[in-house]
């Protein structure tokens, strides 16, 4: 199974791209759990909440992987949880570091910040995007993770992601449904 993470700062199109990549490759994707969790929360979130989110995100990945898809996209990852904790709380708890070290993605698609910021009550850092992007970029580089930076607006972003995936995985082209990607061109 090829497992690809869609990662990066807030408001960079991770959820949209995950869903649309799954559509054009005719496969499944793991939704971001943090949004669902935080929307139900009746108090300001704590580091324990982020640990809960991280564990549930990993559980969802395992559940989707149990269907044995040839290709799976993950809308967010432990890198997001790790950086979230470091920025919000000044450190990352060992539970999340351990989950991050267990990551087994064959490719990370790091979303660039070239999309306009879209307000959402759950988003926190509209003026810190460049710094956050650099943290993601530096972490992936220092940890020797395979990644591609994905830029572009709307369909261009999707096409750039598809091209990056096909560059990394030679035999994946047969999974792509051409009619589905044409609607984005």
Buried (B, 14 or more C-beta within 10 A) or exposed (E): EBBBBBBBBBBBBBBBBBBBBBBBBEBEBBBBBBBEBBEEEEEEBEBEBBBBBBBBBBEBBEEBBEEEBEBBBBBBBBBBBBBBBBBBEEEBBEBBBEBBEEBEBBBBBBBBBBBEBEEEEEEEBEEEBEEBBEBBBEBBEEEEBEBBBBBBEEBBBBBBBBEBBBEBBEEBEEBBEEEBBEEBE
